[in-house]
Amino acid sequence: MKRQILLEARNVTNIFLKKNLTVEANKNVSLEIYPNEIVSIVGPSGCGKTTLIKSLAGFLQPTKGSVSYKNKVLNSPNPEIGIIFQNHKPFPWLTVEGNIASGLYKLSKDEQEKRVNKYLKIIGLSDFRKEYPHQLSGGMRQRVSLARALANEPNILLLDEPFSSLDPQTKTLMQELMLSIWEETQKTLLFVTHDIEEAIFLSDKIYVMSSKPGEITKVIDNLLPKPRLAEQKLSEEFINLRKHINYLIRSESLKAAQINLQTIRPHALKIGLHLWVGNASLILGQELDLFKKNNLEVQIISLEKDKDRLSALEDGSVDIITTTIDMALIAKNKGLDIKIIGVTDESTGSDALLVNNNIKQVKDIIGKRIGVERGWSHFFLLHILDKNKINISDVRIEFMNNAEIGSAIINKRIDGGVLWEPWLTHTKKLSNSKTLISTEEEPVIPGIIITTNDCFEKKKEQLQKFSTATIEALEYIKNNPKESKKLMAIPLGISTKEFEISTMGVTFLGRKENKNIFSNEKIRKLITHTSKILYNAGEIKQNYSPDELL
């Protein structure tokens, strides 16, 4: 028999206007909550979790999409849906029993007393019924707030970071209390939480949200057995699941730290970036006001969420993008008349094929599942296969984005994958994977800047100023390595130490290297080599010469 959905969100989008800017808090969120289950929603700060829970409670109407309770569209708060907001506190002027009874005014005095006694017993505060909140500990006050919400006996209780203000020990006790309450009442519970361990310990199902605008990127069924005890947090299954979700959240947090698309400034040169540590040199140019010094207005636009980053260049949303030679060739193959106008860096270890410990040499990947991102890390795998004379069909290539590759390696869904920094270091930390081969041995991936020929002709003066400022930023990195790393780490949302580790395999290229770009044989050979690899793999329809791109 098919289970009835209790609460459902269908393509919920919430859009707000802030200081004349349109802000999408969440986008196309769909989820289903069934009776008697415990569900958690986790995601990076600012991804719209609280906005979503307000919509699920009926306090906020979605801009698009709908929320349904028992198959009826929810247009206003419903008494059968309870909610506890973050820092939800008991009324200070009422006793413990007064707080619990505060929402029961429609019941008779006898029914109120029965209900209060029932929930005093459930939360273990029968002996404190006459006390006031200021006489209680933080954990006890939280229990009162919980009992006040439960006393109305809603069918479903929504909880927004209910234990975030508690110390770790008290939080653990409250989590255990929640499970015991669930076992006794079988209430449907939905938690919004930043605490991954809390989500795993409590939930039957975990929804992972992306960076703003918040979208559901993953739904995880938690198969850890019940009843759950605190000792389970030390089990291998629990730890592996925590690593998996930690990676997903960390990936989204890094994306959330990027500079997002705002109202387009018409006169600015628009620079499209994705998350790669080599791109930090362009962000440094902004941090040091080098663009402004060169009388250039720029707007840095994150393309982190674009499934096809080339489309932003094609439709004019951006004027230039940072990319790799293989992506430039794919753009050319799509009919885009593009030009390479600069080189920012060379990967000398920051791209790598990570594999599980059973794989000892490159030939061992035959028949194995290897994750790559088409148009990005895909080329490096193709290069490795070509060099080792392995047919593409002999490897089970799985296409996914860079964040998903790391997640799949940690979760042991694939045998290996090609990753770049900062995902590379993070995946190695959270998995038993090892580097099989990297760009330290095979330096075939320079970071390049491309534009369309149309933009090149129309914005030559702006592009010249951009080039000058970028070279100044790259020279600053060479002359001030310590200070530049501090400045570059902040916009990327990572610590200076993590940035230093991530850039150990990156060589930033300065004035000399860029001055010689059109005559540099290495670049020309790489373009020829990359074109041949992609053509043989069927990724492009013809071979391109260096002169067609430089």
Summary of the structure (lengths in Angstrom):
residues: 550
radius of gyration: 27.3
end to end distance: 63.7
largest distance: 91.1
contacts: 1855
relative contact order: 0.10
helix: 43%
strand: 22%
